[in-house]
Amino acid sequence: MAEKDVSLEQQIAALKEENARQKKMIEALVKRAEQGGSGQVDAWGAFQHSVVLADQVREKTEELNHALHSIESTNRQLTQANQQAELAHQRFIDAIESISDGFALYDPNRELVYSNSRFQLYWQDNAISLNTPSLTPEKIQQLAKDRGLIVREVAGNLNGHTLKLQNGRWLQIKERRTSDGGVVMLYSDITQLKLAETARFEAAMAEKSRILQNMVDNLSQGVLMVSNSGEVQVFNQRFLDMSGFEQSRLIGAQIEPLTEESPVTLWRIGRGGIRPPEGIRVQTLPDGRVIEVRSHAMEDQGYVNTYTDITQRYLDAKELRETEQWLRLITDNVPALIAYVGDDLHYQFTNRAYDEWYGFPRGELIGKHISVSRRSSTFEALRPYVERALDGESVVFEIEEYNASGEARYVVKSYVPNQASNGKITGLFVLNWDITERKQNAEELEQAYQTMEHRVQERTAQLQTLNDQLQDEVEERRVIQERLLETKKEAERANLSKTKFLAAISHDLLQPLNAAQLYLGSLLSHRMSPSARKLVSSLAHSLEDVESLITTLVDISKLDAGVVRADKQSFPISDLLDNIADDFSHAAEGTSVEVRYVHSSTYVYTDSQLLARIVRNLMTNALRYTPSGKILLGSRRCKEGLRIEVLDTGVGIPEDKKNEIFQEFKRLTSEQDKSHTQLGLGLAIVDKIASVLGHTVTVDSIPGSGSRFSVLVPYGRPERQSLRNVESLVSDNSVVLQGARVWVIDNDPNICRAMEELLQRWGCEVTSAGSLEELQISCDTVQSPVELLIVDYHLDNDMTGLSLAKSINQQRMQKVPTVIVTANRSEELQHQARDCGYLVMHKPVSPMRLKMTMVHLLAGEQADPVSVRVC
């Protein structure tokens, strides 16, 4: 608006100047006309001249009037413009006063021109005068700093810079350039924004802290963070579990007094220097757990300790070391030269024979190139074979090498590549055999063969003579052989007669032993003095020995007679080995022998009972001949089948006794087994049962170090049927037997009395009889209630327990659970009882096994007879 006013004033001045000039011209013309009239001028001419001058005066007058009108109009516009400018200026003032921010306008020299009341309020409240001449933004800010108004200044960014005032409020300053080079500044109060931002930041930090604590609490490791002043800052639940501290005891506590109470290390491990490397320590806690402690230094001299439970890793490493020792022991005692070479042709393993043959101290070759163990010419000869092996080919060849004594020896070498899962060859298995003697023998044979031909003719004539003599001798031997065959048949008939005799009298032998076992079981349930109980326990051990001897003799007789048949089926080997391992672990309690077991669920195809007898005999043999040490039961997968192994660290077996131990009545001396009677038939039974099953039994032993017996069993297919012991099916709960009605049938009155007394002491109601007729006299076999039938297999008048049980069950509405007691261990009887759904118990009957069987049947757990085995 100011520029427009200036322009209008200039126009008015120019018009006034033109108007004055026009007046001067008119006055000059009039004067000239007046003066011309006094001369000798023509009147007409003067008249015409005056007319022209009059026209010019009129024109000039009109132009002057027009200019005056223009000036008046311009004045009106100027007045209106001034009014509009004043209105706009007032509106501008109202606008900057209405905004909530402080406003300041500076000229191109950055001197304050105008500011609103909000801006003035910021400074005048603090005694800062804005009337100071030449007041720039920098001077205003310096005055505020001098008076302590500004306590903090934040560097500027795209949104301007920020000031924090002493009253806690925040100002954000923004500036813009004007068109004339001046500056406009806005001072915004962002206190609430800052407070909201601070609240959000604190909430975010709290959330991050919560997430961090949750993460620490869910770590599998214990965590402890200590500040540079020794104050506990962070810990998790895992650390509390390991250290035993209460949470309240650790919060804000100093680390030094805690170290005396803690079972784990609390100080930083590997202290020293500004930022020492990470420290590691392994500790064993009082409860047996093994803890790995790691310390991590922080920039501010604090540290973080992590606590990892490595108990399982420690045990695995220990077992791995033991396995490695076993492997080292085996390979060091193998006569072959064994080594393993990486793909870089550096040794990674050598056995003792390898080191000794090449003349190096034990283990010195590890990490060295294979060329160091032989001459360079020999290595160059080996290179083609090595390259072929590294290409994935198994190589076997003969070569001449020099041993530690410098002797030239012939060696058969075998290079077998070790191929990783990705197909890459990672190394070579090296096996060497020194065949020098064999090669020399072959050369000697070759020389002998060359000289033999000319001797053949000489010998032919001599042989012709001898041939005639041999024919006569053959005839004599044929006669002798016939006599020997006849003698052998007589011996076999005698042996078969003995076997049949033992099998036949097994019932009569076991009958009184069965009665003794039952009476003994009843006697053990009576109260008695410690001395009497000791005598009864000794009697029980003696009866167990008698039972073992008779059972062993009967088994040998059955095996010799060829009446044992294998009932093969598929089942998981764990069903058999788990029970055996558990039995022998209990048997080893109180001794210096540790029984270990490696579980396997592999399915095998064999007779479970016969295989169990083999494994039990092997475990018994291992326990008998291991005064102290370890016994390991496990299995190993092979291409041909599953190899079940029993390893011990016992006395071992001499080489010349390995075949003898499988003979009947052959046994090694065992100091700890003198209290039991043994016939030396355990391994003989193992050998005979293995022949029946078609399995191979092998033995490896080192005298003084231990033995390994193994039996190779073919694989089977998974089936649902599995083996279970009655002992694992039921618990010893005599409450089930209270009031149970039991029928006992045995043709031996002594057995009936013993069984009746034993069962009555268990709370049963017993009805005993010697035959079906006697039982029918005592009760109604069709209608009388009964929960269990126990019947002997061999009865009078050619009656068997199976036929008697069938007769009773066919007449009743519901079958009675039945137990057949017998000394007959034939497979045929087992199949017949299984088809009828009866359980078979072999004499002599153990009271405990009888009780567990009755509890099982009376509890209503009618298991499949095929899957229940009662020995």
HELIX and SHEET records of a PDB file:
HELIX    1   1 ALA A    2  GLY A   36  1                                  35    
HELIX    2   2 ALA A   43  SER A   98  1                                  56    
HELIX    3   3 SER A  117  GLN A  124  1                                   8    
HELIX    4   4 PRO A  137  ASP A  146  1                                  10    
HELIX    5   5 THR A  191  ASP A  217  1                                  27    
HELIX    6   6 GLN A  237  SER A  243  1                                   7    
HELIX    7   7 GLN A  247  LEU A  250  1                                   4    
HELIX    8   8 ILE A  255  THR A  259  1                                   5    
HELIX    9   9 THR A  311  ASP A  332  1                                  22    
HELIX   10  10 ARG A  352  TYR A  358  1                                   7    
HELIX   11  11 ILE A  370  SER A  373  5                                   4    
HELIX   12  12 SER A  376  LEU A  390  1                                  15    
HELIX   13  13 THR A  436  LEU A  524  1                                  89    
HELIX   14  14 PRO A  530  ALA A  561  1                                  32    
HELIX   15  15 ILE A  573  ALA A  587  1                                  15    
HELIX   16  16 SER A  608  ARG A  624  1                                  17    
HELIX   17  17 GLU A  655  LYS A  657  5                                   3    
HELIX   18  18 GLU A  660  PHE A  662  5                                   3    
HELIX   19  19 GLU A  671  ASP A  673  5                                   3    
HELIX   20  20 GLY A  682  LEU A  693  1                                  12    
HELIX   21  21 VAL A  726  LEU A  729  1                                   4    
HELIX   22  22 SER A  734  LEU A  737  5                                   4    
HELIX   23  23 PRO A  749  ARG A  761  1                                  13    
HELIX   24  24 LEU A  772  SER A  778  1                                   7    
HELIX   25  25 GLY A  801  GLN A  811  1                                  11    
HELIX   26  26 GLU A  827  CYS A  836  1                                  10    
HELIX   27  27 PRO A  847  LEU A  858  1                                  12    
HELIX   28  28 PRO A  865  SER A  867  5                                   3    
SHEET    1   A 6 LEU A 112  SER A 115  0                                        
SHEET    2   A 6 GLY A 102  TYR A 106 -1                                        
SHEET    3   A 6 VAL A 183  ASP A 189 -1                                        
SHEET    4   A 6 TRP A 170  ARG A 177 -1                                        
SHEET    5   A 6 GLY A 160  LEU A 165 -1                                        
SHEET    6   A 6 ILE A 150  ASN A 157 -1                                        
SHEET    1   B 5 VAL A 232  PHE A 235  0                                        
SHEET    2   B 5 GLY A 222  VAL A 226 -1                                        
SHEET    3   B 5 TYR A 303  ASP A 309 -1                                        
SHEET    4   B 5 VAL A 290  ALA A 297 -1                                        
SHEET    5   B 5 GLY A 279  THR A 284 -1                                        
SHEET    1   C 5 TYR A 347  THR A 350  0                                        
SHEET    2   C 5 LEU A 337  GLY A 342 -1                                        
SHEET    3   C 5 ILE A 425  ASP A 434 -1                                        
SHEET    4   C 5 ALA A 408  GLN A 419 -1                                        
SHEET    5   C 5 VAL A 395  TYR A 402 -1                                        
SHEET    1   D 2 GLN A 569  PRO A 572  0                                        
SHEET    2   D 2 TYR A 603  THR A 606 -1                                        
SHEET    1   E 5 SER A 592  TYR A 597  0                                        
SHEET    2   E 5 SER A 628  ARG A 637  1                                        
SHEET    3   E 5 LEU A 642  ASP A 648 -1                                        
SHEET    4   E 5 GLY A 706  VAL A 713 -1                                        
SHEET    5   E 5 THR A 696  ILE A 702 -1                                        
SHEET    1   F 2 ARG A 724  ASN A 725  0                                        
SHEET    2   F 2 VAL A 868  ARG A 869  1                                        
SHEET    1   G 5 GLU A 765  ALA A 769  0                                        
SHEET    2   G 5 ARG A 741  ILE A 745  1                                        
SHEET    3   G 5 LEU A 788  ASP A 792  1                                        
SHEET    4   G 5 THR A 818  THR A 822  1                                        
SHEET    5   G 5 LEU A 839  HIS A 842  1                                        
END                                                                             
